[in-house]
Amino acid sequence: MMHTLPFRLRLQFATGLAAFAFAPLAVGLSTAQAATNTGASGPIDPARMSETMRVLSSDEFEGRAPGTPGEAVTVKWLIEQYQKIGLEPGGENGGWTQNVPMIRTRPDPKATATVTTRGHTMELHQLKDVALSTLQPIQRLHLSHVPLVFVGYGVTAPERRWNDFKQVDLHGKIAVFLVNDPDFDAGPEEPVAGRFGGKTMTYYGRWTYKFEEAARRGAAGALIIHDTPGASYPWSTVVAPQGEEYDILHDDKDLKSVPLIGWIEGNAAHALFAQAGLDLDRLRRQARSPDFHPVNIHDATFSLDMPVKVDHLQSQNVIGKITGATYPDETVMFGAHWDAFGKSTDAQGNTVIRRGAIDDGSGIAAVLEIARAFKNGPKPKRTVSFASWTGEERGLLGSSWYVAHPLAPLDKTAANLTMDVLQMAGPAHNAFIIGAGQDTLQDDFAEAALKQGRTTQPEAMPERGAFYRADHLPFARAGVPVLAVMDMAGPFDLLNGGTAAGSKWLTSYMACYHQACDAWSADWDVRGAAQDVEVVRQVGYSAAFSHDWPTWKGGSEFRAIREKSDDIRSAH
């Protein structure tokens, strides 16, 4: 699952996810039936899933970073697995792959920025005080005495009667943002409370949106103030890529990234504002009001002279399929991302492999299991596609490229079902729905889980904005109904140990999220992951053997996009 996305401007709209109430489903099964059914995974083999994760996270795969020798090993291995299962090639020109052209930027990790205020100079050290990057193909990022403007949460949301920018001109300036939504820290007595869904993050709260907004307004750069609750991950996660960023190549008509993107560590931000005679905590409270106006950080200017290494590379999506017997031009798609973070240097200067065994070796294992189950059964009515995406960790790049260059019509793609991070603590009594209330696929998921004897409930930590952080999102933005299964959504109520054991697993995993310790273990109980994969398989199976179309629900921000192509589907 992605955490630090490069700047993405594929589909230019900014709307927030409505906060839906989604009550846990009552289970109409006796305790004995639930005990029997919970944990059932049908044709999904936990042992085979474990072996897939072991292989993908082994030394030979070098952490599976795009554009590295680890990618070549990964793509070759995936094609071999698709062939062994008996899939048809689903890539370009009758092959197994889709080329995804990218750029990679690697800024100097020893760079130092300076902020000059009232005759005083403050140094901001790369990877300590700031995490600075660029997605422009420039070999040196040079900024000299650029003014800084605090723009609060940086949200423009007319439908919510909110505009943080007022009439500010950001041309030639660096915009400084708070992370998350204007109501994230609000008390119940504050007028903003609930306007952006409360603790449920909207797209306005994602830092990708904030970088996009800075570009739309012509800023020279964008810096986001880090805080762990608002970002949902610690500073160590922000700096783990060491400033390295990726992006896909854009058409000339696309809005381009601001020259400088990055984060500033919370304590460093407080010190910077204090040097300018400003109280950041007070400004944070003011930013929770619709009356907030941008604040020039008094006489503060930002300077940076940072070398950047730029690489142009070709990465690859790997796609297999089973052509539908009745409606071959209609598609049901299962997907996961094959990439992780490759090799990097730890705090002690040692080279480590960030192996991505669970993120997202577990998702790839799921796709292969579902593909095998489909191939061993009757031929589906619709074409079923099995995608292994590149560059998810770098900004949903492979799936975004596919949506911009689809190999099957998106208006006839019935569903995208994405699996990203599955739990390894054993069977559970419950399951989580990401972005609950969005579409009918989520209802199908709840029904299939019910047959296993499980309840379903909304994600326990909606402030993480999980719905905006995995490869289903580009499809949703194109109007395709989606289902995302992401087991970081909350503590599972495990058959062995209950929610206490589920919380323990989640806490342990989050300590390894995007780190070298996300490595395979023979001690995993993969039955819980297989249980979830079987539910996803059943949802996709129903769609693949049907001619009905899953739909977005009223109030979903994606419904209107899909409705534009209703005539195409109604004609078939």
Wavefront OBJ file of the C-alpha trace (Angstrom):
o trace
v 0.000 0.000 0.000
v 1.298 3.352 -0.994
v 2.172 5.980 1.596
v 4.370 8.572 -0.100
v 2.953 9.115 -3.554
v 4.786 11.088 -6.150
v 2.839 14.002 -7.546
v -0.118 12.700 -9.522
v -2.318 14.665 -11.852
v -4.046 12.006 -13.923
v -7.650 13.009 -13.513
v -8.096 16.540 -12.312
v -10.878 16.782 -9.866
v -10.905 17.188 -6.157
v -13.898 15.855 -4.336
v -14.127 14.393 -0.904
v -15.359 10.985 0.058
v -18.708 11.328 1.743
v -18.848 9.880 5.206
v -21.303 7.023 5.092
v -22.782 5.235 8.057
v -22.384 1.518 7.555
v -23.581 -0.604 10.426
v -22.081 -4.041 11.075
v -24.202 -6.721 9.501
v -26.098 -9.087 11.711
v -25.145 -12.690 11.177
v -28.113 -15.014 10.782
v -26.141 -18.113 11.748
v -25.991 -20.090 14.926
v -22.789 -20.026 16.969
v -22.078 -23.576 15.888
v -22.524 -22.705 12.222
v -20.297 -19.647 12.563
v -17.594 -21.697 14.213
v -17.779 -24.161 11.353
v -17.896 -21.627 8.545
v -15.492 -18.971 9.806
v -12.112 -19.586 8.229
v -13.418 -21.305 5.104
v -11.298 -20.341 2.116
v -12.664 -22.620 -0.612
v -10.118 -23.177 -3.397
v -7.727 -20.549 -1.985
v -4.652 -22.372 -0.632
v -2.955 -20.653 2.344
v 0.222 -22.734 1.971
v 0.599 -21.757 -1.664
v -0.004 -18.103 -0.785
v 2.738 -18.309 1.835
v 5.151 -19.799 -0.674
v 4.414 -17.017 -3.155
v 5.188 -14.396 -0.517
v 8.380 -16.214 0.459
v 9.616 -16.225 -3.117
v 8.702 -12.611 -3.886
v 10.467 -11.351 -0.754
v 13.608 -13.425 -1.230
v 17.053 -11.938 -1.881
v 16.875 -12.729 -5.593
v 14.016 -10.237 -6.066
v 15.960 -7.393 -4.367
v 12.849 -5.688 -3.020
v 11.122 -5.449 -6.427
v 11.737 -1.753 -7.126
v 10.734 -0.504 -10.600
v 13.605 -0.024 -13.007
v 16.021 -2.229 -11.064
v 17.319 -5.771 -11.655
v 14.674 -6.847 -9.157
v 11.957 -5.787 -11.601
v 13.332 -8.012 -14.357
v 13.356 -11.010 -12.013
v 9.840 -10.205 -10.788
v 8.277 -9.728 -14.220
v 9.850 -12.929 -15.541
v 8.598 -14.886 -12.531
v 5.076 -13.478 -12.803
v 4.825 -14.366 -16.475
v 5.937 -17.899 -15.649
v 3.223 -18.200 -13.010
v 0.550 -16.920 -15.387
v 1.686 -19.429 -17.982
v 1.660 -22.318 -15.506
v -1.889 -21.441 -14.482
v -2.909 -21.450 -18.143
v -3.953 -17.832 -18.572
v -3.947 -16.016 -21.891
v -1.653 -13.022 -22.366
v -3.528 -9.834 -21.518
v -0.878 -7.230 -22.251
v 0.068 -5.167 -25.286
v 0.452 -6.660 -28.748
v -0.544 -10.134 -27.651
v 2.073 -10.250 -24.902
v 2.015 -10.470 -21.128
v 3.098 -6.939 -20.296
v 2.151 -3.295 -20.706
v 5.053 -0.853 -20.842
v 4.858 1.972 -18.323
v 7.322 4.791 -19.086
v 8.563 6.519 -15.951
v 11.026 9.021 -14.646
v 12.876 8.545 -11.374
v 14.361 11.440 -9.436
v 16.909 10.974 -6.664
v 17.822 14.169 -4.795
v 21.069 14.549 -2.884
v 20.425 13.101 0.601
v 22.997 15.512 2.044
v 21.278 18.648 0.785
v 20.483 21.467 3.180
v 17.811 24.120 2.713
v 17.889 27.436 4.536
v 15.090 29.675 5.732
v 16.034 33.278 6.373
v 13.760 35.282 8.669
v 14.374 38.683 10.237
v 18.104 38.365 9.779
v 18.250 34.859 11.237
v 19.025 31.754 9.208
v 17.649 28.314 9.984
v 19.083 25.197 8.347
v 16.769 22.362 7.317
v 18.671 19.150 6.696
v 17.396 16.683 4.126
v 15.957 13.486 5.677
v 16.180 14.988 9.166
v 14.162 18.200 9.134
v 12.702 17.965 5.637
v 12.029 15.404 2.931
v 12.424 17.340 -0.320
v 11.805 15.997 -3.802
v 10.975 16.970 -7.338
v 9.189 15.270 -10.193
v 10.469 17.582 -12.857
v 13.321 16.172 -14.970
v 15.866 18.694 -13.736
v 19.360 17.846 -12.546
v 19.527 20.670 -10.046
v 16.727 22.185 -8.009
v 17.693 25.783 -7.315
v 15.476 28.122 -5.318
v 16.772 31.432 -4.004
v 14.953 33.407 -1.314
v 11.462 32.226 -2.280
v 8.690 33.566 -0.013
v 6.711 31.149 2.182
v 2.925 31.328 2.588
v 0.938 29.291 5.103
v -2.321 28.175 3.432
v -3.853 26.183 6.262
v -5.234 22.891 4.986
v -5.101 24.170 1.410
v -8.637 23.102 0.531
v -10.920 24.485 -2.150
v -14.313 22.775 -1.751
v -17.217 24.896 -3.021
v -19.753 22.171 -2.249
v -18.652 22.343 1.397
v -18.471 26.140 1.398
v -14.720 26.141 1.980
v -11.839 28.035 0.402
v -8.543 28.300 2.243
v -6.840 30.332 -0.482
v -9.190 33.301 -0.750
v -7.448 35.656 -3.224
v -3.817 34.756 -2.485
v -1.383 34.723 -5.394
v 0.991 31.766 -5.043
v 3.058 32.386 -8.164
v 6.716 32.388 -7.250
v 5.964 31.288 -3.679
v 6.119 28.093 -1.625
v 2.785 27.024 -0.126
v 2.976 25.455 3.342
v 0.105 23.095 4.181
v -1.321 21.189 7.110
v -2.014 17.518 6.427
v -5.488 15.945 6.540
v -8.854 17.761 6.526
v -9.921 21.004 8.244
v -12.128 19.072 10.683
v -9.616 16.353 11.589
v -8.617 17.960 14.916
v -11.865 19.834 15.485
v -13.822 19.479 18.698
v -17.569 18.795 18.492
v -18.333 22.391 19.438
v -16.440 23.837 16.458
v -18.480 24.870 13.382
v -16.219 22.839 11.070
v -16.859 19.592 12.956
v -18.110 16.941 10.550
v -17.984 19.164 7.474
v -15.320 16.932 5.906
v -16.413 13.649 7.448
v -14.759 14.037 10.834
v -12.067 11.429 11.284
v -12.882 9.898 7.910
v -10.319 11.399 5.567
v -11.614 12.866 2.319
v -9.495 13.318 -0.777
v -9.010 16.918 0.305
v -7.007 15.549 3.218
v -4.591 13.555 1.085
v -1.308 15.289 0.491
v -1.519 14.374 -3.182
v -4.481 16.740 -3.452
v -2.497 19.491 -1.760
v 0.375 19.153 -4.233
v -2.148 19.238 -7.081
v -3.761 22.383 -5.696
v -0.369 24.082 -5.399
v 0.307 23.315 -9.067
v -3.099 24.564 -10.172
v -2.316 27.852 -8.449
v 1.144 28.238 -9.976
v 3.212 27.855 -6.810
v 6.964 27.347 -6.965
v 6.749 24.617 -4.349
v 4.627 22.872 -1.752
v 5.634 21.754 1.744
v 3.375 19.781 4.061
v 3.835 19.935 7.820
v 4.084 16.409 9.148
v 2.235 15.189 12.186
v 1.813 11.481 12.834
v -1.931 11.413 13.616
v -2.827 13.531 10.610
v -0.579 11.695 8.186
v -1.321 8.291 9.783
v 2.359 7.330 9.694
v 5.508 8.535 11.498
v 8.305 10.711 10.151
v 10.446 7.614 9.627
v 8.006 6.476 6.949
v 8.216 9.821 5.147
v 12.011 9.737 4.936
v 12.343 6.010 4.218
v 12.494 6.511 0.395
v 15.319 9.048 0.958
v 13.652 11.576 -1.314
v 13.493 9.214 -4.272
v 10.365 9.728 -6.382
v 8.862 8.216 -9.509
v 6.251 9.430 -11.946
v 4.782 8.296 -15.246
v 5.341 10.388 -18.339
v 2.593 12.916 -18.927
v 1.019 14.331 -22.031
v 1.711 17.986 -22.708
v -1.888 18.833 -21.787
v -1.437 17.492 -18.270
v -0.881 19.844 -15.372
v 2.729 19.534 -14.270
v 4.080 19.240 -10.753
v 5.417 22.223 -8.883
v 9.241 22.239 -8.989
v 9.579 21.441 -5.275
v 7.432 18.987 -3.341
v 8.093 17.784 0.152
v 7.423 17.558 3.853
v 8.751 19.399 6.881
v 9.071 17.584 10.194
v 6.708 18.850 12.912
v 9.275 20.190 15.376
v 11.220 21.878 12.587
v 8.007 23.515 11.393
v 7.240 24.856 14.864
v 10.759 26.298 15.076
v 10.469 27.901 11.645
v 7.176 29.592 12.495
v 8.489 30.693 15.881
v 11.521 32.293 14.215
v 9.053 34.300 12.153
v 7.147 35.333 15.280
v 4.207 33.046 14.569
v 2.522 30.416 16.725
v 1.888 27.339 14.583
v -0.548 25.801 17.080
v -2.617 28.968 17.056
v -2.568 29.088 13.252
v -3.643 25.460 13.163
v -6.733 26.346 15.190
v -7.450 29.346 12.974
v -7.201 27.122 9.887
v -10.226 25.188 11.145
v -12.426 28.192 10.401
v -13.942 28.984 6.975
v -12.860 32.585 7.650
v -9.182 31.593 7.559
v -6.962 33.631 5.225
v -3.473 32.620 4.045
v -0.657 33.990 6.180
v 2.610 35.257 4.786
v 5.366 33.874 7.003
v 6.853 37.241 7.899
v 9.919 38.050 5.818
v 10.724 34.327 5.597
v 12.400 33.113 2.413
v 13.406 29.608 1.415
v 16.606 28.749 -0.433
v 17.827 25.427 -1.784
v 20.530 24.248 -4.165
v 20.006 20.478 -4.471
v 21.546 18.169 -7.102
v 19.080 15.646 -8.519
v 19.811 12.479 -10.436
v 17.176 11.867 -13.117
v 16.587 8.500 -14.796
v 14.179 7.612 -17.578
v 13.045 4.010 -17.431
v 10.499 1.548 -18.724
v 8.601 -0.455 -16.162
v 5.917 -3.055 -16.803
v 2.469 -4.122 -15.731
v 1.938 -7.885 -16.058
v -1.539 -8.918 -17.182
v -3.157 -12.262 -17.883
v -6.760 -13.053 -18.731
v -9.445 -15.614 -19.415
v -11.572 -14.510 -22.367
v -15.293 -14.522 -21.635
v -17.470 -17.082 -23.355
v -20.529 -14.850 -23.777
v -19.447 -11.220 -23.282
v -15.761 -11.126 -24.181
v -15.746 -7.328 -24.495
v -16.809 -6.936 -20.852
v -14.200 -7.287 -18.099
v -13.949 -8.130 -14.432
v -10.477 -7.274 -13.152
v -8.539 -8.547 -10.139
v -5.370 -6.659 -9.260
v -2.490 -6.152 -6.848
v 0.883 -4.433 -7.112
v 4.127 -6.333 -7.556
v 6.506 -3.536 -6.551
v 8.093 -2.780 -3.195
v 10.901 -0.381 -2.227
v 14.001 -2.277 -3.301
v 17.343 -1.657 -1.635
v 18.129 1.328 0.560
v 20.488 2.456 3.293
v 19.454 2.346 6.921
v 20.365 4.831 9.671
v 23.605 2.963 10.333
v 24.672 3.129 6.693
v 23.931 -0.526 5.977
v 22.288 -1.675 2.761
v 18.926 -3.274 3.475
v 16.206 -4.810 1.322
v 12.684 -3.570 1.889
v 11.114 -6.824 0.786
v 7.379 -6.084 0.796
v 6.374 -9.614 1.739
v 2.932 -8.536 2.928
v 2.838 -5.206 1.048
v 2.046 -6.429 -1.478
v 3.372 -9.929 -1.897
v 0.154 -10.994 -0.192
v -1.937 -9.287 -2.874
v 0.016 -10.937 -5.691
v -0.424 -14.302 -3.958
v -4.159 -13.582 -3.865
v -4.353 -12.710 -7.561
v -2.565 -15.930 -8.501
v -4.852 -18.022 -6.287
v -7.977 -16.443 -7.735
v -6.646 -16.895 -11.273
v -5.991 -20.572 -10.579
v -9.500 -21.028 -9.168
v -11.097 -19.415 -12.235
v -8.984 -21.464 -14.616
v -9.965 -24.696 -12.870
v -13.655 -23.899 -13.187
v -16.130 -23.259 -16.007
v -15.348 -20.497 -18.460
v -16.777 -17.190 -17.246
v -19.304 -15.231 -19.282
v -17.231 -12.063 -19.046
v -13.506 -11.753 -19.620
v -11.612 -11.936 -16.352
v -8.321 -10.045 -16.136
v -5.538 -10.589 -13.590
v -3.243 -7.581 -13.229
v 0.054 -7.215 -11.382
v 0.756 -3.489 -11.300
v 4.052 -1.648 -11.174
v 4.772 1.505 -9.211
v 1.936 1.481 -6.681
v 4.289 2.490 -3.904
v 5.475 5.395 -6.065
v 2.023 6.812 -6.702
v -0.329 4.184 -8.183
v 1.685 4.598 -11.361
v 1.066 1.307 -13.158
v -2.680 1.334 -12.575
v -2.853 5.040 -13.469
v -1.037 4.356 -16.731
v -3.441 1.517 -17.517
v -6.467 3.733 -16.888
v -4.982 6.368 -19.215
v -4.132 3.647 -21.769
v -6.657 0.844 -21.153
v -6.277 -2.524 -22.839
v -10.004 -3.200 -22.370
v -12.751 -0.554 -22.476
v -13.233 1.026 -19.064
v -16.908 1.729 -19.707
v -17.365 -2.037 -20.107
v -15.172 -2.949 -17.156
v -17.725 -4.191 -14.647
v -15.472 -4.156 -11.608
v -11.959 -3.705 -10.311
v -11.159 -5.778 -7.218
v -7.895 -4.814 -5.507
v -6.065 -6.609 -2.694
v -3.320 -4.764 -0.841
v -1.886 -5.949 2.507
v -3.592 -9.067 3.912
v -3.361 -10.124 7.532
v -1.268 -13.088 8.648
v -2.764 -13.779 12.080
v -5.355 -16.431 11.244
v -9.114 -16.691 10.672
v -11.327 -13.922 12.011
v -14.948 -13.374 12.969
v -15.054 -10.055 11.125
v -14.002 -8.277 7.939
v -13.505 -4.617 7.080
v -14.885 -2.546 4.209
v -12.718 0.283 2.886
v -14.722 3.404 2.031
v -17.955 1.772 3.161
v -21.112 2.806 1.336
v -19.574 3.548 -2.035
v -20.956 0.843 -4.322
v -22.837 -2.444 -4.627
v -19.643 -4.514 -4.755
v -19.227 -3.736 -1.068
v -22.692 -5.158 -0.431
v -21.671 -8.299 -2.320
v -18.557 -8.520 -0.147
v -20.645 -8.306 3.022
v -22.981 -11.022 1.763
v -20.105 -13.344 0.854
v -18.459 -12.781 4.240
v -21.776 -13.538 5.909
v -21.757 -16.971 4.281
v -18.436 -17.582 6.029
v -20.075 -16.690 9.337
v -18.427 -13.262 9.578
v -19.679 -9.775 10.254
v -18.520 -6.806 8.195
v -17.875 -3.288 9.397
v -16.357 -0.034 8.110
v -12.628 0.450 8.458
v -11.700 1.221 12.043
v -9.259 4.011 11.146
v -10.901 6.041 8.356
v -8.533 8.927 9.129
v -5.871 7.028 7.191
v -7.751 7.657 3.955
v -7.168 4.094 2.793
v -9.680 4.454 -0.032
v -7.280 6.882 -1.706
v -4.126 4.822 -1.245
v -4.261 1.758 -3.488
v -4.576 0.724 -7.129
v -8.363 0.682 -7.233
v -8.430 4.500 -7.017
v -7.532 5.310 -10.655
v -10.344 2.964 -11.726
v -12.806 4.629 -9.363
v -11.800 8.013 -10.746
v -12.603 6.668 -14.203
v -16.017 5.519 -12.964
v -15.352 1.786 -12.678
v -16.980 0.269 -9.545
v -14.299 -0.985 -7.176
v -13.761 -3.199 -4.169
v -10.634 -2.723 -2.064
v -9.551 -5.229 0.579
v -6.820 -3.847 2.823
v -6.297 -5.577 6.149
v -4.610 -2.571 7.757
v -8.191 -1.330 8.157
v -8.457 -2.288 11.807
v -7.919 -4.971 14.441
v -9.474 -8.277 13.455
v -11.519 -10.279 15.943
v -9.461 -13.440 15.584
v -10.732 -16.906 16.335
v -7.563 -17.379 18.328
v -7.251 -14.486 20.770
v -10.049 -12.127 19.728
v -9.520 -8.413 19.101
v -6.588 -8.280 21.525
v -4.670 -10.671 19.288
v -5.838 -8.776 16.196
v -4.592 -5.494 17.652
v -1.280 -7.077 18.536
v -0.782 -8.288 14.967
v -1.732 -4.911 13.482
v 0.595 -2.996 15.801
v 3.430 -5.381 15.016
v 2.871 -5.128 11.284
v 2.653 -1.331 11.279
v 6.098 -1.211 12.916
v 7.369 -2.992 9.788
v 5.246 -1.101 7.263
v 7.514 -0.228 4.322
v 10.530 -1.333 6.331
v 13.020 -4.166 5.887
v 11.194 -6.249 8.492
v 8.196 -6.686 6.171
v 9.728 -10.071 5.435
v 8.288 -13.566 5.096
v 7.873 -15.719 8.189
v 7.159 -19.422 8.458
v 5.170 -18.604 11.606
v 2.405 -16.770 9.743
v -1.123 -18.146 9.870
v -2.167 -17.374 6.311
v -5.663 -18.802 6.737
v -7.001 -15.351 7.619
v -5.663 -13.882 4.389
v -7.032 -16.834 2.400
v -10.405 -16.275 4.053
v -10.517 -12.698 2.728
v -9.278 -13.727 -0.708
v -12.085 -16.262 -0.994
v -14.631 -13.522 -0.299
v -13.105 -11.376 -3.050
v -13.118 -14.369 -5.407
v -16.819 -14.921 -4.790
v -17.638 -11.262 -5.460
v -15.680 -11.364 -8.709
v -17.140 -14.737 -9.642
v -20.681 -13.361 -9.371
v -19.783 -10.431 -11.601
v -17.943 -12.614 -14.126
v -20.861 -15.027 -14.550
v -23.457 -12.282 -14.854
v -24.545 -9.594 -17.258
v -25.609 -7.242 -14.487
v -23.533 -4.140 -13.804
v -22.311 -3.221 -10.315
v -23.214 0.384 -9.563
v -22.100 3.314 -7.447
v -24.490 4.399 -4.735
v -26.207 7.745 -4.452
v -23.856 10.227 -2.820
v -20.704 8.600 -4.126
v -18.394 11.084 -5.776
v -17.768 8.588 -8.585
v -21.358 7.895 -9.587
v -21.673 10.840 -11.970
v -18.556 9.730 -13.848
v -19.977 6.275 -14.480
v -23.375 7.620 -15.485
v -21.825 9.386 -18.463
v -21.333 5.985 -20.135
v -24.628 4.366 -19.060
v -25.896 4.269 -22.650
v -22.976 2.088 -23.726
v -23.763 -0.560 -21.123
v -27.540 -0.416 -21.560
v -27.101 -1.178 -25.255
v -25.641 -4.604 -24.489
l 1 2 3 4 5 6 7 8 9 10 11 12 13 14 15 16 17 18 19 20 21 22 23 24 25 26 27 28 29 30 31 32 33 34 35 36 37 38 39 40 41 42 43 44 45 46 47 48 49 50 51 52 53 54 55 56 57 58 59 60 61 62 63 64 65 66 67 68 69 70 71 72 73 74 75 76 77 78 79 80 81 82 83 84 85 86 87 88 89 90 91 92 93 94 95 96 97 98 99 100 101 102 103 104 105 106 107 108 109 110 111 112 113 114 115 116 117 118 119 120 121 122 123 124 125 126 127 128 129 130 131 132 133 134 135 136 137 138 139 140 141 142 143 144 145 146 147 148 149 150 151 152 153 154 155 156 157 158 159 160 161 162 163 164 165 166 167 168 169 170 171 172 173 174 175 176 177 178 179 180 181 182 183 184 185 186 187 188 189 190 191 192 193 194 195 196 197 198 199 200 201 202 203 204 205 206 207 208 209 210 211 212 213 214 215 216 217 218 219 220 221 222 223 224 225 226 227 228 229 230 231 232 233 234 235 236 237 238 239 240 241 242 243 244 245 246 247 248 249 250 251 252 253 254 255 256 257 258 259 260 261 262 263 264 265 266 267 268 269 270 271 272 273 274 275 276 277 278 279 280 281 282 283 284 285 286 287 288 289 290 291 292 293 294 295 296 297 298 299 300 301 302 303 304 305 306 307 308 309 310 311 312 313 314 315 316 317 318 319 320 321 322 323 324 325 326 327 328 329 330 331 332 333 334 335 336 337 338 339 340 341 342 343 344 345 346 347 348 349 350 351 352 353 354 355 356 357 358 359 360 361 362 363 364 365 366 367 368 369 370 371 372 373 374 375 376 377 378 379 380 381 382 383 384 385 386 387 388 389 390 391 392 393 394 395 396 397 398 399 400 401 402 403 404 405 406 407 408 409 410 411 412 413 414 415 416 417 418 419 420 421 422 423 424 425 426 427 428 429 430 431 432 433 434 435 436 437 438 439 440 441 442 443 444 445 446 447 448 449 450 451 452 453 454 455 456 457 458 459 460 461 462 463 464 465 466 467 468 469 470 471 472 473 474 475 476 477 478 479 480 481 482 483 484 485 486 487 488 489 490 491 492 493 494 495 496 497 498 499 500 501 502 503 504 505 506 507 508 509 510 511 512 513 514 515 516 517 518 519 520 521 522 523 524 525 526 527 528 529 530 531 532 533 534 535 536 537 538 539 540 541 542 543 544 545 546 547 548 549 550 551 552 553 554 555 556 557 558 559 560 561 562 563 564 565 566 567 568 569 570 571 572
